[in-house]
Amino acid sequence: MLRVIDVDYLKDYNLAVTFNNGEKKTVNLKPYLTGRLLGELADKNKFIQYGLTPVTIEWANGADLAPEFLYEIGLPV
């Protein structure tokens, strides 16, 4: 099972995400910040309020994204 084991804020809406398979990817989430929960994260002050769960990244407003999705849209570092 793919999991996020580390995440670092880079700039704008970009995160450096490390997965439990050892791969690290840069993920740009700006195109995906739409809808009720994710749309709130277009405010950068809210975007940077995230933490790790045992599986993925979760924001203070309760939004989260599947690690498989983050892996798929990420660019190798």
Summary of the structure (lengths in Angstrom):
residues: 77
radius of gyration: 11.4
end to end distance: 21.2
largest distance: 32.4
contacts: 203
relative contact order: 0.26
helix: 27%
strand: 36%
